[in-house]
Amino acid sequence: QVHLVESGGGLVQAGGSLRLSCATSGRTFGTYAMGWFRQAPGKEREFVTAISRSGRITGYADSVKGRFTISRDNAKNTVYLQMNSLKPEDTAVYYCAASSIGTAAPTTSAAYNYWGQGTQVTVSS
């Protein structure tokens, strides 16, 4: 069992930055690919970004490429999401997820075994 806890969400003006963190329990963090998803009000959950177990492979949704960066620190059992040049359309609840069954950097929610509780990100215009 993996327990995921997100932090770092909040309210920011358009053009600003936020850094989300996802801390995990256990000593097997390095065996999981990690991903970030988001869900805006009235919309389905969507893929944002993912990173492989080693951190060498990453993937991004087109909507965040060049603005968001995923990284991980396997020594600290933590994955990060640096979000720059935020837009109002980035407003959503952001979820961290762990995958032991997917490909290197899975982009589909079905590939993830464990999910955090989510953290709210609100971008004002």
Buried (B, 14 or more C-beta within 10 A) or exposed (E): EBEBBBBBBEEBEEEBEBBBBBBBEEEEBEEBBBBBBBBBEEEEBBBBBBBBBEBEEBBBBEBBEEBBBBBBEBEEBBBBBBBBEBBEEBBBBBBBBBBBEBBBBBBEBEBBEBBBEBBEBBBEE
